[in-house]
Amino acid sequence: MNSAPIRHFDQARQAALHVLEDLVRQQRVERALLSPDIFARIRVALWFADAPSSDQRNELEGRLSAATGPFWGGLWIAAAQTSNADRALLESLWEEGAPHAASVSIRINERHRSLSVWLRPLPGPPWPTDPEADAGGPPILSFYAFKGGAGRSTALAIFAAQRAHAGERVVVVDLDLAAPGVGVLLGDPAVAQAGVVDYWLEQPLLGEHLDLRDYYFRVSQPAVIGSGEILVFPAGNFDEGYLAKLARLDFAPPTEGKHPLETLLLHIRNELHPDWILLDARAGLSEATGFVFGGLAHLNLLFGGTSESNWRGLRLAVRRLGAERVRRNFPQAECLLIHSMAPANPQTARLAEAEFLRRAEKTFEEEYYLPDPDDPAEDSFWYLRDMESRDAPHVPVSLFYSERIAFFTRLEDLVDYGLAAEDYRKLGERITARFLRGST
């Protein structure tokens, strides 16, 4: 037995799980819940048919305390003799918990100070994209890169221009609230009286008196919009009051009603009737991105390169969209992988693309696809057999580095390049094909 002292939270958490796995395996408990609190204290709830004796409880608590060392937080017991109020509280914690991979009788309920939106999925987007469905709506696309500088906002702007040149109405929402950018890229956000941050704060108070026109501007350059329209909801006016407003936002999903971001999307659908809604999600682990990745978008575009730091972030994103949703009995969120800033040199590009695809296959096998089902007609989830499809989520689109993207002085020049470039054309075709096949 390893008697080394517990010095880190991860060690204590894993040791507690080993104890719970042993208790379940020996059938000493009916269920077990691991619930580390916001102070990194590890608390455990155990369910019994009959309450254990004082000696049994002391033995269990002593075992867990020894396993977790200074991180031990306490033991809760649920049995027939437990009060109704305490049982209701413990059942609510159990329902919120995520199933443990080793046993269906063990769940884990992490308590958090922040980033809780990254850790609890939504059932799915706020509406179907099937035009025949009741209360349907346009596809919602999120554009995300774990690291900055991956060309995420550039690709969003070019795709918006592609669809506008096809005669469609596109709405762009800047959710990079801590470092707004796409609003500046597509025009002058000062034209709008307010933006996403203002809507978030004001909508609960203004209700039906809120005027959506105050929160967006229209892209006006004919070379950018063609015969269509692009409407942009900037993050907000980046003035001396912006930071104070941003600091007031509550990103956690409400206990009742809809999240302000979901309310904004519904407001956009109902009033502006767009063909597409594009969300520019902040790089890294931002609160707004966590909410989007909970299942809000119909398609999540993941941008990244071949570096190890990029893949560490992409793996986390893929797990969030795949394995974590499946553990809660939700289907995987739809996604599309983009190998961004790929080398322009053809020989180097082939090597980089092969390495990117190798990492993609391994990551998606482990974090996204499910083992093949017995029923060949089952298609509620993405399975390993689907990896053979050329349109499978892990099969990347490569966007190649170009000096015309790295430096430009006019939006028209960027759009002119993007509309003619084969790699951006292929990305646009992969996206639109997802919605031509049927509903999402």
N, C-alpha and C positions, 0 to 999 in steps of 0.2 A: 504493500500500500504506500502511495506517495504521501509523505507527511510534510512536504514543503509548505511553508506558510502561504496563504492566499494574499497576493499583493495587488491584484488588478481585478477590476469589475468583471471583465470577460471571463477570467478564471472562476470567479464565484458563481456567475450565471451558469456556466457550463457544469460546474460541480453540482449545483442545485438541480439542474435538469437530469443529471445522472441518478441522483437520489430519487426523483419523481419517477423516472423510467423503471427503477428497481421496485418501487412500491406498487406501481401498476402491474408490472410483470408478475409479482408475487400475489397479486389480487388483494393486497391489504387495503387499498382504497378503490372507490368506484371511479372517481375523477380527480384530477390534480390541475391546479392553475398556478403558473409562475407569473408574478406581477411585480417586476422591479419598479420602484416609485421614482419620482422626479429627483430625489436626492441620492439615487443609486443604491438605495436599500432594497434588498431582495425579500419580498413577501410571498408567501405561499398559502393557497387555500386548498384544503383536502376535503373530499366528500366521502361520507360513510353512511351505511344503512343505519347503524346505531353509533352514538357518540363513543369515542374511545375513553378508556379509564384515564385517571390522572397520570398513572405510571406510563401508560401507552403514549399519551400526549407529550409527556416530558421526554420520553425516549425519541419520539419523532422530532420534536423541536431541538433536542440536543444534537441529533444527527445532522439536521439541516444547518444548525448554527456552526457545528464543527466544519461542515463542508464549505460554508460561505465566509467564515471568519468575520472580519469587521464589517462586511457588507450585509450581514443578516438583519432583517427588518421585522420579522414576526410571522406567526402562524395563525391562520383562520381555519376554523372547523365548521363544516356544514353537515348536519345529521338531522334525524327526525326530531331531536330535542331542541334544535336551534330555533330561535325566535323567527317569526315570519318576516320581520323587517330585515334581520341579518341575512336570512336566506335569500330574500329578494335582491339585496345588495350584491351578494356573492354571485347570484345567477346573472345579474346584469354585467358583472365583470367577466363572467364566463362567456356570455354572448358576444361581448366586444372582442374577446381574445381570438388570436389566430391559431389554427390547429398546428400542433407540433408534428414534424415530419415522421418522428419515430413512433407515434401512437395517437390514435383518435381520442384517447381518454385524457390527453394532456393538451392544454392550451396555454398560450403566452399572451399576456396583456401588458404591453409596455406603456408606462405612464410618461408623459413628456411635458417639458416646459414650452417647447416650440417645435416647429416642423411637423406637427401632428398630421397635417394634410398629406405628408409624404407616406404616412404609415397606415392610413385607412382608405381603402378604395371606395369609389362611387359605383353604384350598380351599372351605370353606362351613360352615354350622352343624353342631353335633355330632350331629344326628339329623334325619330328615325329619318333616314334620307330617302326612303321609298316615296316617290311622288303620289302613289296610290294610298298611302297610309294616312289615317286621320292624324291631324296635328303634326304632320311631317315638316321638314325644313331642309335648309341647305347643309352640305357637308361642313363640319368644323374641322380644320386642320391646325395642328400645333407644330411649330418649327422649333427644335431644341438641339442644343449642343452643350455637352458638359463643360467644354473649354471654350473660351472666347476666341474670336478670330477664325472661326470655321466656315464663315460665309453663310451663316444661317439667315440673317436679315436680307442679304443680297439675293439669296435664292427665293425668299418670300416675295421680295419686290419684283423679281423677274417672273415668277409664277403669276402674281397678281396682274402684271402687264399682259402676259399670255392670255389669260382669261378675259381681260378687258378688251383686248384686240379681237377676241372671238365674239364680242358684243354682249358680254355678261357684266353683271354688277358684282363687285367684290368689296367686302368690308374687311379692313385690317385693324386688329386690336393690339396695341402695344402693351404687353404684359411684362416687359423688362422694366419694371417700375423703379428698380434701384439704379439703373443705368440706361435711361430711355434712348432709343436710337432710330427705330424704324419710322417714327413720326417725322424726324428730321430728314431722314433719307428720302422720304416720299413727298416732302413739302415743308411748309412752315407751320409747325404746331401752334404758333401764336395766333393763327387765324381762328382756331377754335377758342371759345371762351374758357373751356375747361377740358378735362380728359377723364381717363379711367379712374384715377385716384379720387377726383371730385365726385364722379358718379357713385363710386363705392361709398363715400361718406354721406352724400346728399340724398340718394334715392330712398333710404328708409324714412327720411324726414319729409321729403317733398311728395313722395308717392305719385299720384296721378297728375300733380301740378308740375312735375319735372318735364322739361322740354329737351328731347333727345338731340335736337339740332345744336344745342349748346356744346355738345361733347365731341363733335367730329368735324372734319373739314374734307373738302373734295379736292382730289388731285386734278389739276387744271390743264397740264401740258397735253396737247393733242397727240404728240408722238408717244406719250406714255400710255394713254388710255384708249387710243384708237376709237372704235365706235361704242365702247362700253363705259363703265364708271368704276372708279376706285374711291371709296370713302374710308377715311383713316380716323380711328379713335386714338389720339396720342396718350401717353401716360399722364400728361398734364402740363401746365405751364411751369417750366423749370426755373422758378423764381425763388425769392427768399422765403416764401411760405410753403414751398413744396415739401421740404423735409419734415416739417411739423405735421402736414397732412398725411404723408406716408406713414409716419410713426403712429398715427391713430388707427390704422387699418387693422381689423381683426380677420385673420386669414382662416381661422378654424371654422369648420362647417357648423352652422347653427343647429341647436337642438330642435328648433321648430322653423318651418318655412324654408325658403330658398336662400342659398348663398348669394350675396350681391353680384358676384361674377356671373352666376347662372341667370340671375334676373336681367342683367345687362344683355346677355346673349338672346334671351327670349324677347326682350324689348327690341333688339336689332332685327330679329326674325320677323316680328309682328308688324313693325313700323316701316322698315326699310326694304324688306323682301329681297334680300341678296341671293345670288346664286352660289356664293362661297363666303365663308367666314374664316379668316386666317389669323391665328394667334401667334405673336412673336414672343416666345417664352424665354425667360432669362436663363443664361448659362448657370451651371452649378446646381446647388440644392436650395433654390429660393422657395419661399412659401407659395407664391402664385403658380410657379411651375409644378409644385407638388400637387396642388389642387387640380390643375389641368391633367397631370399624369394619373390622377385617380380614376380616370375613365371619362372625362368631360368631352374629349375630342373624338371624332369618328376615325381620324387617322393621325398618328403621331410620327412626324418625320425626325429621325435621329441623325445628326450630323457628327462626324468624327474622322480622325485620321488614324495612322498606324501606330502612334506612340503608345507606350504603356499607360501613361497618365490618361490619355483619351479613352483607352479600353477599360480602365478601372471605372470611369464614370459611365461609359456606355453599358457595362455589365450591370451596374446598379439600376440604370434606367430600364434595361430589358427585363430585369427581375421584377421591377415595380409594375411593368406593363403585363408581365407574363405570370411567373410562378406565384407571386404574392396574391394576384387576383384569383388564380386557380385554387389556391389553398382556402379561399373564402367562397368557393363554388361559383365564382364569376368567370365568364370566358375571358381569354386574353384580350387586352385592348389592341386594336389594329395598329400596326406600325410599318414603317418603311425606312430602311437603312440607307444612308448616303455617305459614300466615301468622299469627303470634301477636301479641297485643296490637293488633289492627287497630282503627282509630278507631271509636268507637261512633256518631258522627254519620253518618247514611246517605249524605249527599252526599260527605263527606270519605272515607268508607269505600270508595265506588265508585272514586274516584280512586286511593286507596292500593292497592286490590285489582288495578286495571288495571296499575299500575306494578309491583307484586309479580309478577304473571303475566308481564309483559314480561321482567323480569329472569330469572325462572325458565325461560322458553322459551330464552332465549339461553344461559344457563349449562348447561342440560341438553343442548342441541344440541351444545355444544362439549366437554362433559366427561362425558357419560353415554351418550347414544344413539349407536348405530352406523349407518353408511349402510345403506340397504335392501339386502337380499340378492337375488340373482337368483331364488332358490327362494321362491315365495310361501308355502310351507308351513313354512319354517324359523322356529322360535320359541325357539331356545336362548338368545337374547339379546334385549334391548330395542333396537328399531330406530326410526329417524326416523318411519316410517309409524305407529308406535304412539302418537305424540303426538296423534293424532286421538281417541284413547280418552278418555272423561271420567274414567277411573280410572288414567290414566297417572301415573307417579311425579311428574312436574313439575306436575301440576294440583293447586293447593293447596287445603287446607281453611282457611278463615278462622276464627280464634277472636278474638272481640271483647273489648275492654277493658271491665271492669265493676268498679265500686267494691266489689261484693260479693266479688270475687276479690282485689282489692287490699288489703282489710282485712276480716278475720274473726277471731273469738276462739275459735270452736269448729269442729272438723272437721266436725261434723254440718251446720253452716250452709253450709260450702263444698260438701259433697256434695249437700245439698238443692238448692242453686243449680245445680250441674253436672248433676244428673239431669233437671232441668226445662229447661235451656237448649238451644235448638235447635242452636247451633253445636257444642256438645260432643256432642250426639246424632249430628250428621252425622259428626263425627270418629270416634265409636265405630262407626258403620255402615260407614265407609270401611275401617276396620281389620278388622272381622270379615268383610267381604265378600272380603277378600284370601284368607282361609282357608276360606271356604265354597266357593270356586270349585275348589279342588283342593289338591294338596300343594304345598309350597314347598321 
